[in-house]
Amino acid sequence: MKTALITGGTKGIGKAVAQRFLEEGYEVILNYWHDEDSALATQNEFNELDYCPVLMRADVSDEVQVKEMFAEIFRIFGGLDVLVNNAGISKVNVIQDTTLADWEEVNGVNLRGVFLCSREAVRSMISHGRGAIVNIASVWGEVGASCEVAYSATKGGVIAFTKALAKELAPSHITVNCISPGVIDTEMNGNLSAEEMEELINQIPLGRLGNGEDVASAVLFAAESSYMTGEVISIGGGFAK
């Protein structure tokens, strides 16, 4: 049975991705950090559907915690087939009000976390001669977002990271691809007013927000495609095209 680790896997897009992989018969590890109550609720929800995901708490921006998490995964499962780098945070501020601490925190989770988790996953994947890494970026990493400079910069970095690592790992039969969601109906967009949300929807040719399932389908496709690597797949309903 294949194994998949989804970072930030207990809410929003990560939760939808986890459910899709569980439905496909994967052993799923759900990483989380702050909200243990929500993580346990998600695990219980999946248990009621007769799925048994494993919860692992770790701050993906912390090298020691990431190494410990992967050591535990390798101890339990003997390796890892798919890594989905989904964990992400945002800070909404004009640049003059963005502190260095804000910048470092966003970079730590969104970009350093992708590097740390990918580095540990690759150690196992190379030895097994297979594997897939799927990174979750954002449309803002492609076109930029006003008042989200730090977030946009990190997601643009994830896109570049994906393209570079794909070339590096292709000889080892490991694929690396990137999913770039547009405006998705998750808690991360909870800071938007009804008027702001309506304005965004009016810019989406398909006329609706995306949902977690839209993204999850693309993640599964990327994880299971053996001849696609280094690609950025936009899931945005035609937004910003």
Buried (B, 14 or more C-beta within 10 A) or exposed (E): EBBBBBBBBBBBBBBBBBBBBBEEEBBBBBBBBEEEEBBEEBBEBBEEEEBEBBBBEBBBBBBEBBBBBBEBBBEEBEBBBBBBBBBBBBBBBEEEEBEEEBBEBBBBBBBBBBBBBBBBBBEBBBEBEBBBBBBBBBBBBBEBBEBBBBBBBBBBBBBBBBBEBBEEBEEBBBBBBBBBBBBBBBEBBEEBEEEEBEEBBEEBEEEEBBBBEBBBBBBBBBBBBEEBBBBBBBBBBEBBE
